[in-house]
Structures are given as C-alpha cells and as structure tokens.
Amino acid sequence: MNAENTKAQMRKGVLEYCILAIIAGNEIYASDIIDKMKDAKLLVVEGTLYPLLTRLKNSGLLGYRWIESASGPPRKYYTLTDEGKEFLNELHITWEELVQSVNITTGKNSNL
C-alpha cells in the first residue's frame, strides 16, 4: 500500500473546508486562494480550484463580483454567502469533532 496515495486523499478531503475558510476571511481572487493554500503546504492547482469554486457557487455557498484590474482583464473576487457562512460553521464543528475522535482513537493528545 502506498502512503502517498492515502495522504493525497486526506488532503483532498479537507480541500473544500480550507478553501471556504480562506474565502471567509474577506473577498479574494482565485490566485490568492492558491497562494494561501501553497503557504499552508496544501498544494492546489487551477485545474482543481476553478471547478470547485464553480460547484460551490452553483450550490449557493459563494458569490462573486468582477473588479477591474489595472494590469489586464477584470478579476472575479469570491465571497461567502450567508448560506456559505452557515455551511462553513457546520464544517468547523464537524472538523473539531473529527480531530477529537481521531486523537482519541490514535491515542494522540491534541495539545501536542
């Protein structure tokens, strides 16, 4: 069994949660989301991000507006809708419960 495959699946499982959390901070451009994910060592590429943003928008969790750019075409900036904020809050709760359950199961202390 390949540990790299399992690690990749674990990262994919939290991708949506992390992206929503980044967008919750403030209005943000897609390439800035990619930069923040890279800073956190959660690598994501445009080919993964844009379909996910479209799916989240179509689900009513994201809104966007176009902002003119001095250096090229207008840019699409994303924000969470009220429904997106509620959904993210549910994910926060679920994440905390999951971390606690994994720590109990594996014998790890979350304070380490």
Secondary structure, DSSP 8 states (H G I E B T S, - for coil): --HHHHHHHHHHHHHHHHHHHHHHHS-EEHHHHHHHHHHTT----HHHHHHHHHHHHHTTSEEEEEEEETTEEEEEEEEE-HHHHHHHHHHHHHHHHHHHHHHHHHT--TT-
